Each structure stands twice: as structure tokens, then as C-alpha cells.
């Protein structure tokens, strides 16, 4: 009696298991990407900010050479220093005046187009150190 030979067979269940595991892996890893809506960013809104401000905004000018002016007075000129003590003193005075009036202080920064970006960051760091959050930035 002849013996019947069966050809090699391939089981599909392990291949389906691997396919589902790969599908689950890619679905989970794709959802780990940070969504831009989760990044905290407050864009300026003319109606909201202007309604709450009753103090005159303080203007800070960053010149092309890195000097910082406010009210026509030069505050800090040493571009090698990251801290701006004269500006911080003036900002503290402005913030305390706004706090006495129970209003939010508002700062307008006019940065010269030729000024270094680091100088603008120094001013923003000083504003953060003092606790002023309402800021407008313009180039000139």
C-alpha cells in the first residue's frame, strides 16, 4: 500500500498574530506624537487685552547696538550681560504702580530689525522675572 505524502503546510494563525501586533504597535506609537493644540500658546487678541488695560503701556526700545531705552532714557548698554538690572528696577516700579490701580501692566517692545535676537530674549527674561505677562512686540 502506497503512503500518501503531504506537502508542507503553512499555518496562518501565527502570521495573523504578528500582523495584529504590528497594527497595535503602530496605532499606539502614532498617537504618542505631541499634538500642536496641546502646546500652551496665547495669541494676542485686541478686544480682550485692551479692555482690561487702564494704565498707559510702557514702551521699551531695543536699539541696533543692543542698548535698551525706555521713556527716552538709556537703561542698559552692556550687551555682554544677560541680566538687565536697570530695566528690572523700572519694570518693578511700573508693575507696582499697576498693582496699586488693580490693573494688569502692559509692555510694548519695539526691537530694531538690526538688533540681536539675544537682546530681545534678555528683555523677555527680565519681564518674566518681574512677573509681567502682557507683552506686545513690534519691529521698527
C-alpha positions in Angstrom: 0.0 0.0 0.0 1.5 3.3 -1.0 2.0 6.0 1.6 0.5 9.4 0.7 2.9 12.2 1.1 1.5 15.5 2.3 3.2 18.7 1.1 4.5 21.3 3.6 1.7 23.3 5.1 1.7 26.8 6.4 -0.3 27.8 9.5 -1.9 31.2 9.2 -2.6 31.9 12.9 0.9 33.0 13.9 1.1 35.3 10.8 -2.2 36.9 11.8 -1.0 37.3 15.4 2.1 39.1 14.1 0.0 41.3 11.8 -2.3 42.4 14.7 0.6 43.0 17.0 2.2 45.3 14.3 -1.1 47.1 13.8 -1.5 47.7 17.6 2.1 48.9 17.8 1.8 51.4 15.0 -1.6 52.7 16.3 -0.2 53.3 19.8 3.1 54.8 18.6 1.3 57.2 16.2 -0.8 58.6 19.0 2.3 59.5 21.1 3.2 62.4 18.8 2.5 65.7 20.6 -0.5 67.5 19.1 0.1 71.2 18.5 -3.2 72.1 20.3 -1.6 70.8 23.5 1.2 73.3 23.4 0.3 76.3 25.5 0.3 79.5 23.4 -1.8 82.6 24.0 -2.2 84.7 20.9 -2.9 88.4 21.2 -6.5 89.5 21.0 -7.2 93.1 20.6 -10.6 93.0 22.3 -9.6 91.0 25.3 -6.3 92.8 26.2 -7.3 96.4 25.5 -10.5 96.1 27.6 -8.5 95.2 30.8 -5.8 97.8 30.5 -6.3 101.2 32.1 -2.6 102.1 32.7 -0.6 103.5 29.8 1.6 100.8 28.2 5.3 101.1 28.9 7.4 101.2 25.8 10.8 99.5 25.7 13.1 100.1 22.7 15.9 97.8 21.7 18.4 99.7 19.5 20.6 98.2 16.8 23.6 98.4 19.0 21.9 96.5 21.8 21.1 99.4 24.1 17.8 99.4 25.8 15.7 102.6 26.1 12.5 103.4 28.0 10.9 106.9 28.2 13.8 108.3 26.2 16.3 107.2 28.8 19.0 104.6 28.2 18.8 101.8 30.7 21.3 99.1 29.9 24.0 99.2 27.2 26.4 96.3 28.1 25.4 93.7 25.5 27.6 91.1 27.2 25.5 90.9 30.3 22.4 88.8 30.3 20.8 90.5 33.3 19.4 93.9 33.0 19.3 95.5 36.5 18.2 99.0 35.5 15.4 97.7 33.3 14.2 95.3 36.0 14.1 98.2 38.5 12.0 100.3 36.1 9.7 97.3 35.4 9.2 96.7 39.2 8.2 100.3 39.6 5.8 100.1 36.7 4.3 96.8 38.0 3.8 98.1 41.5 2.0 101.2 40.1 -0.2 98.9 38.0 -0.9 96.8 41.1 -2.0 99.9 43.1 -4.5 100.6 40.3 -5.6 96.9 40.3 -4.8 96.6 36.6 -2.5 94.5 34.5 0.8 96.0 33.4 1.2 96.1 29.6 4.6 96.4 27.9 5.3 97.2 24.3 8.7 96.1 23.0 10.0 97.9 19.9 13.0 95.9 18.6 15.2 97.3 15.9 15.4 95.0 12.9 19.2 95.0 13.2 19.3 94.2 16.9 20.5 90.8 18.0 17.8 88.3 19.0 19.6 87.5 22.3 18.9 91.1 23.4 15.2 90.6 22.9 15.4 87.4 24.9 17.2 89.3 27.7 14.3 91.8 27.8 11.7 89.0 27.8 13.6 87.2 30.6 13.6 90.4 32.7 9.8 90.7 32.1 9.3 87.1 33.3 11.5 87.7 36.3 9.4 90.7 37.4 6.1 88.8 36.6 4.7 90.8 33.7 2.8 88.7 31.2 1.0 91.1 28.9 3.5 91.9 26.2 3.3 93.4 22.7 6.3 93.0 20.3 6.9 95.2 17.2 9.8 95.7 14.8 11.0 99.0 13.5 
